[in-house]
Amino acid sequence: MARLAKIIGIALAAAGCITPDGYYRPDGGGTGAGGAPAQGGSSGAAGAGGAATGSGGAVTGTGGSAIGTGGSATGGKGGTGALGGTTGTGGTVVAGTGGSVTTTGGAGASGCKAMIPLPYTEDFETYPVNMAPPKNWLFDTADADSTKGSFMVVSDGGSNVLQGTASSSTFVAEIGGDQCWTDYTFQVDIKFISGSSEEFGVWGRFSIDSSKDEGDYYTAYMDDSGAVQLRSRLSGSSTTLGSKSKSTNGGPVAGTVYTFVLDLHGGTLSVSVNGTPRVSMVTDATFTTGAIGLAVSDATVEFDNVKVTQ
């Protein structure tokens, strides 16, 4: 997975300062009083004159080093391709010798500018059949072994779709969109083809945790009982955010299309399937930006009609 980063280095030279000049005293000492004539006194000694020139300050102060000790030449990993890369979080500000300032850090929201505008749609019709992976989509190798699953454009009833197949209980996913998207509603049609202990669904606000080389994201998925779950996954650990919502129709039915809608606005999250709310109005602020994902485990499914709106 591509990783993102941007380094800003500013070299500051310390300016010297100038101290005040000394002063000049123009008057000399007066002549001493003469002695009395009877005594033949001598002239008094000359008074002490003022210093001709005061002690001047240093002309130039001690300058700082021309170039401070900067941060690492290479920051966090930058995003590539469909993810539209992102600036680092701004990381720790490090003051180097001579006053240089360097920001270091990995991917994150600070300074993040989306390169792919919303609304965004994808129906996979422009890709040739058997293309894997499709252009502008990336296989999530940070969280899954590519030998455990694959994605390929196939034709279904004369329409192109993205087929995802997973051979284990570990999710495999294709990542698309832009890591700098913030608030959005993500919709996609998912057709269940076959599987056992199947799980399939969507990911939102996906980004790479550069410290662990893992994905951080929200995931909304249906399991083999028909329950829909909404979870957060942070640094490899999952947290359930909403109660399971059992389907009255049992588990997924082969050949059936399930339209998932994951809504992420601020810290309010919700999931619906086929127009029915399944996990509603969950409050969580773990992630604020990120891309989208299409995910499957222990099954073969087809994804189509991706839509992302604000």
Secondary structure, 3 states (H helix, E strand, C coil): CCCECCCEEECCCCCCCCCCCCCCCCCCCCCECCCCHHHCCCCECCCCCCCCCCCCCCCCCCCCCCCCCCCCCCCCCECCHHHCCCCECCCCEEECCCCCEEECCCECCCCCCCCCCCCEEECCCCCCCCCCCCCCCEECCCCCCHHHEEEEEEEECCEEEEEEEECCCCCEEEEECCCCCCCEEEEEEEEEEEEEEEEEEEEEEEEEECCCCEEEEEEEEECCCCCEEEEEEECCEEEECCCCECCCCCCCCCCCEEEEEEEEECCEEEEEECCEEEEEEEECCCCCCCEEEEEEEEEEEEEEEEEEEC
